[in-house]
Structure formats: C-alpha cells, structure tokens
Amino acid sequence: MATLEYDLAAFKRDLTNLFRLPTGDRLSLNQFYVEAQTVMRRAKDAGLDVPPVVTEWLAGADQRAKDPLLSATQNAELVKWLQAS
C-alpha cells in the first residue's frame, strides 16, 4: 500500500481549506479547531517547520470571530505566507 507524503504544498492546501471554514458560531468554531488539530498533527508527523504566523492564526480563530480588525490583520498575514514560495 502506497503512503502519501505530507509536504509543504499539502500543508498549504489544508490551511487554505481551513481559511474557508466559517467560525461565526460555537459549533463551526469547534469544527475549525478539530480540523486545525488534524492539520497540525500531519505537519508535525511530516517534520514540517510551521512558522509562528500559522500557529498564531490557527490558535486565534475565536478571537478573529469577535474582532474584525484582528481578523483582517491575521488573515492577511496568513494569505501572504500562503502565497510565498
């Protein structure tokens, strides 16, 4: 059975999918965090170097849901990192 490698491209794809998830209510916020834990577990298992901008963004979903300015700032930082090569 072939094992799929989890690489930086797959990590960025997963983060992009997380970016699209709603976080406006408690249920969707909880789902976001469940998915975020899965993504971080995959990254850790693959030995990927996860930058602080990503860990801060993943950990701050509840704060972004309450603060539009923080949301815009953190989202812009994440998009900038995602678009970098």
Protein Blocks (a to p, Z undefined) as FASTA:
>chain_A
ZZddddfklmmmmmmmmmmpcckbmklmmmmmmmmmmmmmmmmmnopacdfklmmmmmmm
mmmmmmmklmmmmmmmmmmmmmpZZ
